[in-house]
């Protein structure tokens, strides 16, 4: 197993930023605020159609945002089969994440948060 970061599909006329905020709320119950756009990742996988062994290639692009929240109460989205959700220290989160791209984007977010601020 492993943990994943919130992500999903755009709804009609929805921006990437609005979709990111909505997915965080749906998947974790957390109301967040975007601090900064972090970039995008792309990946492909093969999926089967229901009731078929035929596989088709699926290409995905994920737009990532650094976010903050003032409340840390979380509730996993049970209807999507999430069983746990939470906030972790950077080094703990890094080892919990399932996918390399998500570990890389989490490191980028951490660097943004800890970078010295220019006055």
C-alpha positions as CSV (number, residue, x, y, z in Angstrom):
1,X,0.0,0.0,0.0
2,X,1.1,3.6,0.6
3,X,-0.3,7.0,0.8
4,X,-1.2,9.3,-2.0
5,X,-1.8,13.1,-2.2
6,X,-5.3,14.4,-3.1
7,X,-6.0,14.7,-6.8
8,X,-8.8,14.2,-9.2
9,X,-10.5,15.2,-12.4
10,X,-11.7,18.7,-13.5
11,X,-15.4,19.3,-13.4
12,X,-16.9,21.3,-16.3
13,X,-15.6,25.0,-16.4
14,X,-13.4,24.3,-13.3
15,X,-9.9,25.7,-13.1
16,X,-7.0,23.5,-11.9
17,X,-6.7,25.6,-8.8
18,X,-10.4,25.2,-7.9
19,X,-10.2,21.5,-8.6
20,X,-7.2,21.1,-6.3
21,X,-9.0,22.9,-3.5
22,X,-12.2,20.8,-4.1
23,X,-10.3,17.5,-4.1
24,X,-8.5,18.3,-0.9
25,X,-11.9,19.1,0.7
26,X,-13.6,16.0,-0.7
27,X,-10.8,13.5,0.1
28,X,-9.7,14.9,3.5
29,X,-12.5,17.2,4.8
30,X,-9.9,20.0,5.0
31,X,-10.6,23.5,3.8
32,X,-7.3,24.8,2.4
33,X,-5.9,28.0,0.8
34,X,-3.5,27.9,-2.1
35,X,-0.1,29.5,-1.4
36,X,1.7,28.8,-4.7
37,X,1.5,26.7,-7.8
38,X,4.2,24.0,-7.8
39,X,4.1,22.7,-11.3
40,X,2.7,19.6,-13.0
41,X,3.6,15.9,-13.4
42,X,2.5,13.5,-16.1
43,X,2.2,9.8,-16.1
44,X,0.6,6.9,-18.0
45,X,-0.9,3.6,-17.0
46,X,-2.9,0.8,-18.5
47,X,-6.4,0.1,-17.4
48,X,-9.1,-2.5,-18.3
49,X,-12.6,-1.7,-19.3
50,X,-15.2,-3.2,-17.0
51,X,-16.1,-6.8,-17.9
52,X,-13.2,-7.0,-20.3
53,X,-9.5,-8.0,-20.4
54,X,-8.8,-5.4,-23.1
55,X,-6.3,-2.8,-21.8
56,X,-6.1,0.8,-22.9
57,X,-3.4,3.4,-22.2
58,X,-4.4,6.3,-19.9
59,X,-2.4,9.5,-19.8
60,X,-2.8,11.8,-16.8
61,X,-1.5,15.3,-16.0
62,X,-1.6,16.5,-12.4
63,X,-1.2,20.2,-11.4
64,X,0.2,20.6,-7.9
65,X,-0.3,23.4,-5.4
66,X,1.3,24.3,-2.1
67,X,-1.6,24.9,0.4
68,X,-2.2,25.8,4.0
69,X,-5.0,25.4,6.4
70,X,-5.9,26.7,9.9
71,X,-7.7,23.5,11.0
72,X,-6.1,20.1,11.1
73,X,-9.1,17.9,11.7
74,X,-9.3,15.4,8.8
75,X,-11.9,12.8,7.7
76,X,-11.1,10.3,4.9
77,X,-13.4,10.0,2.0
78,X,-15.0,6.6,2.6
79,X,-16.9,6.4,-0.7
80,X,-13.5,6.5,-2.5
81,X,-12.2,3.8,-0.2
82,X,-9.8,6.1,1.7
83,X,-9.2,4.6,5.1
84,X,-6.9,7.2,6.7
85,X,-5.8,10.8,6.2
86,X,-3.6,13.1,8.2
87,X,-0.8,15.7,8.6
88,X,2.8,14.5,9.1
89,X,6.2,15.8,9.5
90,X,8.1,16.1,6.2
91,X,10.4,13.1,6.7
92,X,7.4,10.9,7.8
93,X,5.3,12.0,4.8
94,X,8.2,11.3,2.4
95,X,8.3,7.7,3.5
96,X,4.5,7.2,3.6
97,X,4.0,8.4,0.0
98,X,3.5,5.6,-2.6
99,X,4.7,7.3,-5.8
100,X,8.0,8.8,-6.7
101,X,6.4,11.8,-8.4
102,X,4.5,12.6,-5.3
103,X,7.6,12.3,-3.1
104,X,9.4,14.7,-5.4
105,X,6.5,17.3,-5.4
106,X,6.3,17.0,-1.6
107,X,10.0,17.8,-1.4
108,X,9.5,20.8,-3.7
109,X,6.7,22.1,-1.4
110,X,8.9,21.7,1.7
111,X,11.7,23.6,0.0
112,X,9.3,26.4,-0.9
113,X,8.1,26.6,2.8
114,X,11.6,26.6,4.3
115,X,13.3,28.9,1.7
116,X,14.6,32.1,3.1
117,X,12.3,35.1,2.4
118,X,13.7,38.1,0.6
119,X,12.8,41.4,2.3
